[in-house]
Amino acid sequence: MGNAFGLTSLIFGILSIPVSLIVAVLIPITSAIGGGTPAPALELLFLVLRWGVPGIAVVFGILGCIADESKGKAVAGLVLGLFGFIVGYIVFTLYSGIVSPWTPWTPP
């Protein structure tokens, strides 16, 4: 199979850290501006970006560890994806407590 899974995992793993940080900071800001809750479409976009990019890195990292010939890129992407999850969660938790108490959008 080559190194396709590992390379994909590495790319998404590298992208997961800045995407998680940016989205984790933007959620409380848009909540504060929007009067307590962000718009549902914006919240969905943030959710997909925040969990999707690191999730793709982790999934392809696992597949790369199983299927690829060399495991280095797959392991690096897997570690970076997990790091993106953790950093995004920590920054979101800390920053949302500072900016505003964020509550998920609920339909009226």
N, C-alpha and C positions, 0 to 999 in steps of 0.2 A: 504493500500500500504506500510505501514511501514515508514521508513525514507530514502528510496533509493534516492529520488530526492534531499533531503536536504544534505545527505552525499556526493553525487556526486558534488553538488554545492559547498560545503565546500572545498572539495579536489581541484577542479579546481580554486576556489577563492584563496586558499592559493598559488597554483602554479602560478596564474596570475600575482602576483606582481613581483617575481624575473624574470619570463619570459619576462614580459613587459619591465622591466628595462634593462635586458641583450640585448634584441632585439633593444630597443631604442638607446642603445649605439653602437651596432654593425653596424647599418645601415649607419651612417655617416662615420665610420671607413672604412668599405668596399667600400664606395663611394670614399673616398679619395685615397685609395690604388688602386682601379680599374680605376682611371682616370676620375672620375666624376659620373659614374653610376655603380651600382653593376650589376652582371650578372642577367639575368631575372629569372633563376631558384632560385637563392639565394634571390632575391627580393620577389618572390612568397612565399618562405618558411618563410621569415621574416613576411610577411603580414599575412599568416595563423597563425603563432604563436602569433603575437602581438595582433590580433583581435579575433582569434579563441578561445584561452584559456579563456580570460575574458568573451567572448560571451557565451561560454558553461556554465560558472559559473552563469551568469545572467539568462540565459534561464532556467536552472535547479533550480535556486533559486526561480524564479517566479512559476514554476511548483510545487516546494516543498511547497511554501506558499499556493498554492491552494489545493494540494492533500495530503500532509503528515499529520500525526497525530500531531506531535510536530513541531512547526515552527522555532525553534531556529537555527538549523543547516542551514535551507534554508535561513533565513534572514542573518545569518553571511556570507554564501557563496555569496549571492546577494550583500551585502555591499562590501565584498572583491573583487568581480568581477568588480563592478563599480569603486572601488578604483584602481584596476589594470588598467582599461581603462584610468582614469584620470592621474595617476602617469606616465604611459607609454607615454601618449601624452605630458605631461609637460616636462618630461626628454628628449624626442625626440626633441621637439621644441627648448629647451635650448641648448642641446648638439650639434644638427646639425648646429646651428648658430655659435658655437665655433669652431668645427672641420672643416667643409666645407659646402658650400651651396649645399644641396642635391636636386637633381631634379629626379623625377621618370623616369624610363627607358621608352623610346619611340622607337618603331621600326624604322629602317632607311628607 
